[in-house]
Amino acid sequence: MDERALLLLGILKTQSLHGYQINEFIDKNLGRITDMKKATAYAILDKLNQGSYISVEMEQEGNRPPRKVYSITEEGERFFQKLLRENLAQQDQITFKGDIGLMFYDHIPKEEALKLLTERLDKLETQLETLKAVPKHGFARGVDLSIEHHLVYKQAEREWLVSVIDRIRDE
């Protein structure tokens, strides 16, 4: 299990939810923090259920098809606490996909490389503006810290990329 299990258990700590509600919450509120796909969430929920970390009950409302409602168990609470402590102490190993292109950028004309890096910077600026526009959650200080972490990282990335573009331009 990994940070995705921690995420799902953390969501279920507040209330029991069915899968659609979990995925909708992730998409609407945590899309800037995680890119977990729906199929992955369901697969992890199945594993958590097999490990007795969550329970699953079938619910039927009116004529709607039955759906699974997930709830955290006492064992899940303990597992959540374990995962939380491990995760908070963890230092991520970060890899940047764009570094592969940087390794070989001198195999294309300088002006084209500058154009592409400027395009990359424009996309980064858009991401920064999106992060800056995220409203404070207030009640969930941890969510605010996570958004802040992404913002600081992206700002540092921007500063670095601007300096790289300037250095290449001055060559």
Contacts in CASP RR format, 6 or more apart in sequence:
PFRMAT RR
TARGET T0000
AUTHOR 0000-0000-0000
METHOD contacts of the structure
MODEL  1
MDERALLLLGILKTQSLHGYQINEFIDKNLGRITDMKKATAYAILDKLNQ
GSYISVEMEQEGNRPPRKVYSITEEGERFFQKLLRENLAQQDQITFKGDI
GLMFYDHIPKEEALKLLTERLDKLETQLETLKAVPKHGFARGVDLSIEHH
LVYKQAEREWLVSVIDRIRDE
1 44 0 8 1.000
1 47 0 8 1.000
1 48 0 8 1.000
1 79 0 8 1.000
1 83 0 8 1.000
3 34 0 8 1.000
3 83 0 8 1.000
3 87 0 8 1.000
4 34 0 8 1.000
4 36 0 8 1.000
4 40 0 8 1.000
4 41 0 8 1.000
4 44 0 8 1.000
5 44 0 8 1.000
5 47 0 8 1.000
5 48 0 8 1.000
5 53 0 8 1.000
5 79 0 8 1.000
5 83 0 8 1.000
6 80 0 8 1.000
6 83 0 8 1.000
6 84 0 8 1.000
6 87 0 8 1.000
7 26 0 8 1.000
7 30 0 8 1.000
7 34 0 8 1.000
7 36 0 8 1.000
8 22 0 8 1.000
8 41 0 8 1.000
8 44 0 8 1.000
8 45 0 8 1.000
8 48 0 8 1.000
8 54 0 8 1.000
9 48 0 8 1.000
9 53 0 8 1.000
9 54 0 8 1.000
9 72 0 8 1.000
9 76 0 8 1.000
9 79 0 8 1.000
9 80 0 8 1.000
9 83 0 8 1.000
10 72 0 8 1.000
10 80 0 8 1.000
11 17 0 8 1.000
11 22 0 8 1.000
11 25 0 8 1.000
11 26 0 8 1.000
12 22 0 8 1.000
12 54 0 8 1.000
12 70 0 8 1.000
12 71 0 8 1.000
12 72 0 8 1.000
13 72 0 8 1.000
13 77 0 8 1.000
13 80 0 8 1.000
16 57 0 8 1.000
16 69 0 8 1.000
16 70 0 8 1.000
16 71 0 8 1.000
17 25 0 8 1.000
17 69 0 8 1.000
17 70 0 8 1.000
18 59 0 8 1.000
18 67 0 8 1.000
18 68 0 8 1.000
18 69 0 8 1.000
18 70 0 8 1.000
19 41 0 8 1.000
19 42 0 8 1.000
19 45 0 8 1.000
19 67 0 8 1.000
19 68 0 8 1.000
19 70 0 8 1.000
20 67 0 8 1.000
22 41 0 8 1.000
22 45 0 8 1.000
22 70 0 8 1.000
23 38 0 8 1.000
23 41 0 8 1.000
26 34 0 8 1.000
26 36 0 8 1.000
26 41 0 8 1.000
29 143 0 8 1.000
30 143 0 8 1.000
32 130 0 8 1.000
32 131 0 8 1.000
32 134 0 8 1.000
32 147 0 8 1.000
32 150 0 8 1.000
33 143 0 8 1.000
33 146 0 8 1.000
33 147 0 8 1.000
33 150 0 8 1.000
45 54 0 8 1.000
45 56 0 8 1.000
45 70 0 8 1.000
48 54 0 8 1.000
48 76 0 8 1.000
49 55 0 8 1.000
49 56 0 8 1.000
49 70 0 8 1.000
51 75 0 8 1.000
52 73 0 8 1.000
52 75 0 8 1.000
52 76 0 8 1.000
53 72 0 8 1.000
53 73 0 8 1.000
53 75 0 8 1.000
53 76 0 8 1.000
53 79 0 8 1.000
53 80 0 8 1.000
54 70 0 8 1.000
54 71 0 8 1.000
54 72 0 8 1.000
54 73 0 8 1.000
54 76 0 8 1.000
55 70 0 8 1.000
55 71 0 8 1.000
55 73 0 8 1.000
56 68 0 8 1.000
56 69 0 8 1.000
56 70 0 8 1.000
56 71 0 8 1.000
57 68 0 8 1.000
57 69 0 8 1.000
57 71 0 8 1.000
58 66 0 8 1.000
58 67 0 8 1.000
58 68 0 8 1.000
58 69 0 8 1.000
59 66 0 8 1.000
59 67 0 8 1.000
59 68 0 8 1.000
59 69 0 8 1.000
60 66 0 8 1.000
60 67 0 8 1.000
72 80 0 8 1.000
102 164 0 8 1.000
105 113 0 8 1.000
105 117 0 8 1.000
105 168 0 8 1.000
106 113 0 8 1.000
108 116 0 8 1.000
110 168 0 8 1.000
110 171 0 8 1.000
113 168 0 8 1.000
114 165 0 8 1.000
114 168 0 8 1.000
114 169 0 8 1.000
117 161 0 8 1.000
117 164 0 8 1.000
117 165 0 8 1.000
117 168 0 8 1.000
118 165 0 8 1.000
120 161 0 8 1.000
121 158 0 8 1.000
121 161 0 8 1.000
121 162 0 8 1.000
121 165 0 8 1.000
124 154 0 8 1.000
124 157 0 8 1.000
124 158 0 8 1.000
124 161 0 8 1.000
125 158 0 8 1.000
127 154 0 8 1.000
128 151 0 8 1.000
128 154 0 8 1.000
128 155 0 8 1.000
128 158 0 8 1.000
131 147 0 8 1.000
131 150 0 8 1.000
131 151 0 8 1.000
131 154 0 8 1.000
132 151 0 8 1.000
134 147 0 8 1.000
136 144 0 8 1.000
137 143 0 8 1.000
137 144 0 8 1.000
138 144 0 8 1.000
END
